[in-house]
Amino acid sequence: VLAYRKFESRAVKGKTCVEIQFRLDDKIGVTFTNSSVLERQLDTFKDMMPFEASIKKIHNYYTFT
């Protein structure tokens, strides 16, 4: 995970959307999510960026592992 930014979601009114910039196989990519768990984890570990992680689905939510 290289960076992230938050903005108001266009898909879900009143929710925050998070854009996550990442590197995979030496290519830069971007993904978007409304996951409050991922948003909270990004806020917690923002001073440790860049960091290596995978996104895993656990029951009904996504988390960094």
Secondary structure as the mmCIF struct_conf table of DSSP 4:
data_model
#
loop_
_struct_conf.conf_type_id
_struct_conf.id
_struct_conf.beg_label_comp_id
_struct_conf.beg_label_asym_id
_struct_conf.beg_label_seq_id
_struct_conf.end_label_comp_id
_struct_conf.end_label_asym_id
_struct_conf.end_label_seq_id
STRN STRN1 ALA A 3 GLU A 8
BEND BEND1 ARG A 10 VAL A 12
TURN_TY1_P TURN_TY1_P1 LYS A 13 GLY A 14
STRN STRN2 THR A 16 LEU A 24
TURN_TY1_P TURN_TY1_P2 ASP A 25 ASP A 26
STRN STRN3 LYS A 27 THR A 33
HELX_RH_AL_P HELX_RH_AL_P1 SER A 36 THR A 44
TURN_TY1_P TURN_TY1_P3 PHE A 45 PHE A 45
HELX_RH_3T_P HELX_RH_3T_P1 LYS A 46 MET A 48
BEND BEND2 PRO A 50 PRO A 50
STRN STRN4 ILE A 55 ILE A 58
TURN_TY1_P TURN_TY1_P4 HIS A 59 ASN A 60
STRN STRN5 TYR A 61 PHE A 64
#
